[in-house]
Amino acid sequence: MRNEVGLYVDAQDRLWGVENGRDYLSDPDFGGDIHGDNPGEEINVVDGNGATSYGYPFCYSEFSIPGGKGPGTEWADPSLEPALR
């Protein structure tokens, strides 16, 4: 996770976090700068079950990218070496 800016513990004792996504996000596969229309902010639940890695800094979540696959799709960071994608 990156920069959780809001935290909440619910009645089931789960921790929820609101996350600011990446700044200056650019992906040449989608025409370059995609940050303005694709802020990639997320709400995460940290409950001890399931994922322990939420992607940052290796991937980003799609919100609205022309030619993308739809909200919530995870994409590898294009600036990573190909072996890490």
DSSP file (Angstrom, degrees, kcal/mol; ACC not computed):
  #  RESIDUE AA STRUCTURE BP1 BP2  ACC     N-H-->O    O-->H-N    N-H-->O    O-->H-N    TCO  KAPPA ALPHA  PHI   PSI    X-CA   Y-CA   Z-CA
    1    1 A M              0   0    0      0, 0.0     2,-0.4     0, 0.0    54,-0.1   0.000 360.0 360.0 360.0 157.8    0.0    0.0    0.0
    2    2 A R        -     0   0    0      1,-0.1    18,-0.5    52,-0.1    54,-0.0  -0.993 360.0 -19.2-133.7 127.2    1.0    3.6   -0.5
    3    3 A N        -     0   0    0     -2,-0.4    17,-1.5     1,-0.2     2,-0.5   0.888  63.6-157.2  51.9  58.9    0.1    6.7    1.5
    4    4 A E  E     -A   19   0A   0     15,-0.2    15,-0.3     1,-0.2    -1,-0.2  -0.564  13.6-179.1 -66.0 120.3   -3.1    5.5    3.3
    5    5 A V  E     +     0   0A   0     13,-3.1     2,-0.3    -2,-0.5    -1,-0.2   0.537  64.0  34.5-104.8  -9.0   -4.8    8.8    4.0
    6    6 A G  E     -A   18   0A   0     12,-1.0    12,-2.3     2,-0.0     2,-0.4  -0.976  65.3-170.7-146.3 132.8   -7.8    7.6    5.8
    7    7 A L  E     +A   17   0A   0     -2,-0.3     2,-0.3    10,-0.2    10,-0.2  -0.938   5.6 176.3-125.4 147.5   -8.2    4.6    8.2
    8    8 A Y  E     -A   16   0A   0      8,-2.0     8,-3.2    -2,-0.4     2,-0.5  -0.984  19.1-151.4-149.9 136.1  -11.2    2.9    9.7
    9    9 A V  E     -A   15   0A   0     -2,-0.3     6,-0.2     6,-0.2     2,-0.0  -0.955  24.5-152.3-108.4 122.1  -11.8   -0.1   11.9
   10   10 A D    >   -     0   0    0      4,-2.1     3,-2.1    -2,-0.5     4,-0.0  -0.203  34.6 -87.9 -88.7-178.3  -15.2   -1.7   11.3
   11   11 A A  T 3  S+     0   0    0      1,-0.3    -1,-0.1     2,-0.1    -2,-0.0   0.704 127.1  56.6 -64.0 -20.9  -17.4   -3.7   13.7
   12   12 A Q  T 3  S-     0   0    0      2,-0.1    -1,-0.3     0, 0.0    -2,-0.0   0.255 119.6-109.6 -93.2  11.9  -15.6   -7.0   12.6
   13   13 A D    <   +     0   0    0     -3,-2.1     2,-0.4     1,-0.2    -2,-0.1   0.771  69.9 146.3  66.4  29.5  -12.3   -5.5   13.6
   14   14 A R        -     0   0    0     34,-0.0    -4,-2.1    -4,-0.0     2,-0.5  -0.781  46.0-131.1 -95.3 142.0  -11.1   -5.1   10.0
   15   15 A L  E     -AB   9  46A   0     31,-1.7    31,-3.9    -2,-0.4     2,-0.4  -0.819  22.0-167.6 -94.0 126.1   -8.8   -2.2    9.0
   16   16 A W  E     -AB   8  45A   0     -8,-3.2    -8,-2.0    -2,-0.5     2,-0.4  -0.891   3.7-168.3-110.6 143.0   -9.9   -0.3    5.9
   17   17 A G  E     -AB   7  44A   0     27,-2.8    27,-3.0    -2,-0.4     2,-0.5  -0.996  17.9-145.5-135.3 140.4   -7.6    2.2    4.2
   18   18 A V  E     -AB   6  43A   0    -12,-2.3   -13,-3.1    -2,-0.4   -12,-1.0  -0.911  28.9-157.9-101.5 125.6   -8.1    4.9    1.6
   19   19 A E  E     -AB   4  42A   0     23,-2.9    23,-1.4    -2,-0.5     2,-0.5  -0.867  17.1-136.2-115.6 134.3   -5.0    5.1   -0.6
   20   20 A N        -     0   0    0    -17,-1.5     3,-0.1   -18,-0.5    21,-0.1  -0.757  32.7-140.1 -80.4 129.5   -3.7    7.9   -2.8
   21   21 A G        -     0   0    0     -2,-0.5    19,-0.1    18,-0.3    20,-0.1   0.031  37.5 -51.1 -78.9-169.2   -2.5    6.3   -6.1
   22   22 A R        -     0   0    0     18,-0.1     3,-0.4     1,-0.1     2,-0.3  -0.313  49.0-133.4 -68.8 144.1    0.6    7.1   -8.1
   23   23 A D  S    S+     0   0    0      1,-0.2    -1,-0.1    -3,-0.1    -3,-0.0  -0.665  84.8  12.1 -89.2 152.8    1.5   10.6   -9.2
   24   24 A Y  S    S-     0   0    0     -2,-0.3     2,-0.3     1,-0.2    -1,-0.2   0.853  82.3-172.3  51.1  44.5    2.5   11.3  -12.8
   25   25 A L        +     0   0    0     -3,-0.4     9,-2.3    13,-0.1    10,-1.1  -0.540   6.5 177.2 -72.6 126.3    1.4    7.9  -14.0
   26   26 A S  E     +C   33   0B   0     -2,-0.3     7,-0.3     7,-0.3    53,-0.1  -0.997  14.2 176.7-134.5 135.3    2.4    7.4  -17.6
   27   27 A D  E > > -C   32   0B   0      5,-2.8     5,-2.0    -2,-0.4     3,-2.0  -0.926  19.0-156.7-139.6 112.4    1.9    4.3  -19.8
   28   28 A P  G > 5S+     0   0    0      0, 0.0     3,-1.3     0, 0.0    -1,-0.1   0.767  92.8  67.4 -61.8 -24.1    3.0    4.4  -23.5
   29   29 A D  G 3 5S+     0   0    0      1,-0.3    -3,-0.0     2,-0.1     0, 0.0   0.724 107.5  40.1 -66.8 -19.6    0.6    1.6  -24.3
   30   30 A F  G < 5S-     0   0    0     -3,-2.0    -1,-0.3     2,-0.2    38,-0.1   0.045 133.2 -83.2-117.9  24.4   -2.2    4.0  -23.6
   31   31 A G  T < 5S-     0   0    0     -3,-1.3     2,-0.5    -5,-0.0    -2,-0.1   0.617  71.8 -79.7  90.8  14.2   -0.8    7.2  -25.1
   32   32 A G  E   <S+C   27   0B   0     -5,-2.0    -5,-2.8     2,-0.0     2,-0.3  -0.847 105.9  46.1 104.7-126.7    1.5    8.5  -22.4
   33   33 A D  E     +C   26   0B   0     -2,-0.5    -7,-0.3    -7,-0.3    -8,-0.1  -0.400  51.4 159.6 -64.2 118.9    0.2   10.5  -19.4
   34   34 A I     >  +     0   0    0     -9,-2.3     4,-0.6    -2,-0.3     3,-0.2   0.288  45.1  97.8-120.2   6.9   -2.9    8.7  -18.0
   35   35 A H  T >4 S+     0   0    0    -10,-1.1     3,-0.7     1,-0.2    -9,-0.1   0.884  73.1  62.0 -67.0 -40.0   -2.9   10.2  -14.5
   36   36 A G  T 34 S+     0   0    0      1,-0.3    -1,-0.2   -11,-0.2    -2,-0.1   0.870 118.7  24.9 -58.1 -42.7   -5.5   12.9  -15.0
   37   37 A D  T 34 S+     0   0    0     -3,-0.2    27,-0.3     1,-0.2    -1,-0.3   0.353 126.7  50.5-102.3   4.2   -8.4   10.5  -15.9
   38   38 A N    <<  +     0   0    0     -3,-0.7    -1,-0.2    -4,-0.6    -2,-0.1  -0.525  57.8 165.3-140.9  68.6   -7.0    7.5  -14.0
   39   39 A P        -     0   0    0      0, 0.0   -18,-0.3     0, 0.0    -1,-0.1   0.758  32.1-148.8 -65.8 -23.2   -6.1    8.6  -10.5
   40   40 A G        +     0   0    0      1,-0.2    21,-0.3   -19,-0.1   -18,-0.1   0.696  33.0 162.5  68.2  18.8   -5.9    5.0   -9.3
   41   41 A E        -     0   0    0    -20,-0.1     2,-0.3   -21,-0.1    -1,-0.2  -0.422  18.3-165.5 -68.3 150.8   -7.0    5.7   -5.7
   42   42 A E  E     -B   19   0A   0    -23,-1.4   -23,-2.9    -2,-0.1     2,-0.5  -0.919  26.7-138.7-136.5 159.0   -8.2    2.6   -3.9
   43   43 A I  E     -B   18   0A   0     -2,-0.3     2,-0.4   -25,-0.2   -25,-0.2  -0.994  31.7-169.7-113.7 124.0  -10.0    1.4   -0.8
   44   44 A N  E     -B   17   0A   0    -27,-3.0   -27,-2.8    -2,-0.5     2,-0.5  -0.890  16.4-149.6-116.7 144.3   -8.2   -1.5    0.8
   45   45 A V  E     -B   16   0A   0     -2,-0.4     2,-0.8   -29,-0.2   -29,-0.2  -0.963   6.1-163.6-110.5 128.9   -9.3   -3.9    3.5
   46   46 A V  E     +B   15   0A   0    -31,-3.9   -31,-1.7    -2,-0.5     4,-0.1  -0.871  32.1 144.3-112.0  95.7   -6.6   -5.3    5.7
   47   47 A D        -     0   0    0     -2,-0.8    -1,-0.1     2,-0.4     3,-0.1   0.339  69.1-104.9-118.7   5.9   -8.2   -8.3    7.4
   48   48 A G  S    S+     0   0    0      1,-0.3     2,-0.4     3,-0.2    -2,-0.1   0.435  92.7  99.1  83.8  -1.9   -5.4  -10.9    7.6
   49   49 A N  S    S-     0   0    0      2,-0.1    -2,-0.4     3,-0.0    -1,-0.3  -0.915  80.1 -10.2-116.2 145.1   -6.9  -12.9    4.8
   50   50 A G  S    S+     0   0    0     -2,-0.4    -4,-0.0    -3,-0.1    -2,-0.0  -0.436 107.3  33.2  78.3-142.3   -5.9  -12.9    1.2
   51   51 A A        +     0   0    0     -2,-0.2    -3,-0.2     1,-0.1    -2,-0.1  -0.121  40.5 177.2 -58.9 141.0   -3.5  -10.4   -0.4
   52   52 A T  S    S+     0   0    0      1,-0.2     2,-0.5    -6,-0.1    -1,-0.1   0.417  73.8  62.5-115.4  -8.1   -0.6   -9.0    1.5
   53   53 A S        -     0   0    0      1,-0.1    -1,-0.2     2,-0.0    -2,-0.0  -0.980  60.3-169.2-117.7 128.6    0.7   -7.0   -1.4
   54   54 A Y        -     0   0    0     -2,-0.5     2,-0.3     2,-0.2   -52,-0.1   0.182  50.6-102.3-104.8  16.8   -1.5   -4.3   -2.9
   55   55 A G    >>  +     0   0    0      1,-0.2     3,-2.2   -54,-0.1     4,-1.2  -0.204  62.4 157.1 102.3 -43.6    0.6   -3.7   -6.0
   56   56 A Y  T 34  +     0   0    0      1,-0.3    -1,-0.2    -2,-0.3    -2,-0.2  -0.410  69.3   9.3 -65.0 135.1    2.5   -0.5   -5.3
   57   57 A P  T 34 S+     0   0    0      0, 0.0    -1,-0.3     0, 0.0    20,-0.0  -0.920 129.6  53.3 -98.2  15.9    5.1    0.1   -6.7
   58   58 A F  T <4 S+     0   0    0     -3,-2.2    19,-2.4    18,-0.1     2,-0.3   0.650 115.0  10.8 -90.5 -15.3    4.9   -2.7   -9.2
   59   59 A C  E  <  -D   76   0C   0     -4,-1.2     2,-0.3    17,-0.3    17,-0.2  -0.954  59.9-143.6-152.0 171.0    1.4   -2.1  -10.7
   60   60 A Y  E     -D   75   0C   0     15,-2.3    15,-2.8    -2,-0.3     2,-0.4  -0.954  22.1-116.4-137.3 157.9   -1.5    0.3  -10.8
   61   61 A S  E     -D   74   0C   0     -2,-0.3     2,-0.3   -21,-0.3    13,-0.2  -0.783  26.8-127.8 -97.6 136.8   -5.2    0.0  -10.9
   62   62 A E        +     0   0    0     11,-3.0    10,-3.2    -2,-0.4    11,-0.2  -0.604  33.2 163.4 -80.4 139.5   -7.3    1.2  -13.8
   63   63 A F  S    S-     0   0    0     -2,-0.3     2,-0.3     8,-0.2    -1,-0.2   0.632  77.5 -10.6-111.7 -60.0  -10.2    3.5  -13.3
   64   64 A S  S    S+     0   0    0    -27,-0.3   -27,-0.1   -30,-0.2    -1,-0.0  -0.806  71.0 156.0-148.3 100.5  -10.8    4.9  -16.8
   65   65 A I    >   -     0   0    0     -2,-0.3     3,-2.9   -27,-0.0     5,-0.2  -0.983  44.3-121.1-126.9 119.2   -8.3    4.4  -19.6
   66   66 A P  T 3  S+     0   0    0      0, 0.0     3,-0.1     0, 0.0    -2,-0.0  -0.416 105.6  16.7 -57.4 124.6   -9.5    4.5  -23.3
   67   67 A G  T 3  S+     0   0    0      1,-0.2     0, 0.0    -2,-0.2     0, 0.0   0.414 104.2 122.1  89.6  -1.2   -8.6    1.1  -24.7
   68   68 A G  S <  S-     0   0    0     -3,-2.9    -1,-0.2   -38,-0.1   -38,-0.0  -0.013  73.9-110.0 -80.5-169.1   -8.2   -0.4  -21.2
   69   69 A K        -     0   0    0      1,-0.3    -1,-0.1    -3,-0.1    -5,-0.0   0.394  66.3 -89.1-107.9   0.5  -10.1   -3.4  -19.7
   70   70 A G    >   -     0   0    0     -5,-0.2     3,-1.9     3,-0.1    -1,-0.3  -0.276  62.8 -30.3 114.4 162.7  -12.2   -1.5  -17.1
   71   71 A P  T 3  S+     0   0    0      0, 0.0    -8,-0.2     0, 0.0     3,-0.1  -0.169 122.5  22.1 -53.7 135.3  -12.2   -0.2  -13.6
   72   72 A G  T 3  S+     0   0    0    -10,-3.2     2,-0.1     1,-0.3    -9,-0.1   0.257  82.6 139.9  92.0 -11.3  -10.2   -2.3  -11.1
   73   73 A T    <   -     0   0    0     -3,-1.9   -11,-3.0   -11,-0.2     2,-0.4  -0.451  48.0-135.2 -64.8 135.1   -7.9   -3.9  -13.8
   74   74 A E  E     -D   61   0C   0    -13,-0.2     2,-0.4    -2,-0.1   -13,-0.2  -0.799  21.2-168.5 -96.1 134.0   -4.4   -4.2  -12.5
   75   75 A W  E     -D   60   0C   0    -15,-2.8   -15,-2.3    -2,-0.4     2,-0.2  -0.946  23.9-114.9-122.4 142.2   -1.5   -3.2  -14.9
   76   76 A A  E     -D   59   0C   0     -2,-0.4   -17,-0.3   -17,-0.2     9,-0.1  -0.491  42.3-100.0 -70.2 143.5    2.2   -3.7  -14.6
   77   77 A D    >   -     0   0    0    -19,-2.4     3,-1.7     1,-0.2    -1,-0.1  -0.519  28.1-146.4 -64.5 120.4    4.2   -0.5  -14.2
   78   78 A P  T 3  S+     0   0    0      0, 0.0    -1,-0.2     0, 0.0   -51,-0.1   0.648  93.8  65.7 -68.4 -12.7    5.6    0.1  -17.7
   79   79 A S  T 3  S+     0   0    0    -53,-0.1     2,-0.1     2,-0.1    -2,-0.1   0.571  82.8  98.3 -85.3  -6.9    8.8    1.6  -16.3
   80   80 A L  S <  S-     0   0    0     -3,-1.7     5,-0.1   -22,-0.1    -4,-0.0  -0.436  90.1 -94.6 -75.5 152.7    9.8   -1.8  -14.8
   81   81 A E    >>  -     0   0    0      1,-0.1     3,-2.2    -2,-0.1     4,-0.6  -0.395  39.8-112.0 -60.7 144.6   12.3   -4.0  -16.5
   82   82 A P  G >4 S+     0   0    0      0, 0.0     3,-1.1     0, 0.0    -1,-0.1   0.813 115.7  61.8 -52.7 -33.9   10.4   -6.6  -18.6
   83   83 A A  G 34 S+     0   0    0      1,-0.2    -2,-0.0     2,-0.1    -3,-0.0   0.734 104.1  49.8 -66.7 -20.0   11.5   -9.5  -16.3
   84   84 A L  G <4        0   0    0     -3,-2.2    -1,-0.2     1,-0.2    -3,-0.1   0.535 360.0 360.0 -94.8  -7.7    9.7   -7.9  -13.4
   85   85 A R    <<        0   0    0     -3,-1.1    -1,-0.2    -4,-0.6    -2,-0.1   0.479 360.0 360.0 -82.5 360.0    6.4   -7.3  -15.3
